[in-house]
Amino acid sequence: MKREQTINRRNFLKIGLKAGGGALALSAIPIQLVAAEEVAESEPLAQAMGYKADAATVDTAKFPKRAGEAGANQFCHNCALFAGKDGDETAPCSIFQNRPVRGAGWCNAWVAKS
């Protein structure tokens, strides 16, 4: 014996409430449709980390980690936190909530890629 489902007013309202609740729940999930803006040197976090889009402009007196021969080879593109490849002009950085940074840049959170 097969029971056929009929769509009466009660079932129609149940389906509508479930669909509406699902749509409301999905709308609460943040979906970023536009690419994130590149990190600016003027931002508070960038200033605190000593981020510079051009590593040659880093104040080595303030950030001695960048000084010397070892420091001269430190760039965002060869940092473990840089999500791009070695030659990428920009790529996301985990320090800046995966917003793009310049590959030729530098910040005090630099860690060598392994």
N, C-alpha and C positions, 0 to 999 in steps of 0.2 A: 504494500500500500504506500503510494507516494503522496507526500504532503506538499502541495503547491504553495509557494509563498505568494501571498497577495500583498500588494502595496496599498494598505489602507492608511487612513490619516495618522494613526499611532505610529506605524512603521515609517511613514514618510517623515514625521517629525523626529524620530530617533535617528534616522540616517542624516537628516539635515543638521541636527545638533552635533553628531559625531564629525561630520565634514567641517562644520563651522569651528568646532574646537580644534580640529587638526590644523585648519588654516591659521587659526589664532596662534597655536603653538609654533608653527613654522615661521610665522612673521616675527616671533620673538628671537629667532636665531639671527645674529648679525651676519649678513652676507655682503661682502665688499665687492661691488661691481666695478668700481673704479680703482685703478692702480694707486697704491699708496704714494704719497709725495716723498721725494728724496729728503733725507735728513739735512737740515740747515745748520750751519755752524753757530748760528745765533740762538738755537734752542737751549734751554737750561741743561738738559741731559748731555747734549753735545758739548757744551762748555765745560761741564763737570768732568767729562771723559777726555777732554782735550782734543775732540774730533776736529780734524782739518780735512777738507776735500782734496787738498794738495799737501802731501806729507812733507814736502820741502819747506813749508811755512810753519812747521811745528816749533814752538819755543822750547828748545832743548834744555834751557836753564830751569824751566818750570816742569818739564817732563823729561828727566834724564834717561828714561828707558829708551828714548828715540835717539840719544846721542851715541857717538862712536861708530865703529865699523858694523857691529851687530845691529844697531839701531837704523843705520842707513839702508838696511835690507828689509826693514819692516814696513809693509804696506797692507792695506785692507785686503787686496787680492790674494795675499799669501797668509792670511790669518785664518785660524780654525773656525772663527765665528762668521766668516764671510761665506754665504751660501752659493756663490758663483764659482766659475772656473778662473784659472790664473789670468786669462786675457780679457775677462769681462770688464766693461767700462763701469757698470753699476750692478749691484746685486743686493739681496736682502742680508741684513746683519741681525743676529739674535739679540745683541745688546740694545738695539733700537727698535725692538718689537717687530722684527723682520721688515722694517722699512729699508728702502735702497740707500746704499752709501756708495761713494766713488771707490773704484778699485785702486786708484792712485792715492787714496786718502790714508789716514792713520788715526787711531785713538789709543788711549792708555790701556785699554782692555786687550790689546793685541796679544795673541797666543799663536805660536808656530803651528802650522799644519803638520800632522804626523804622517 
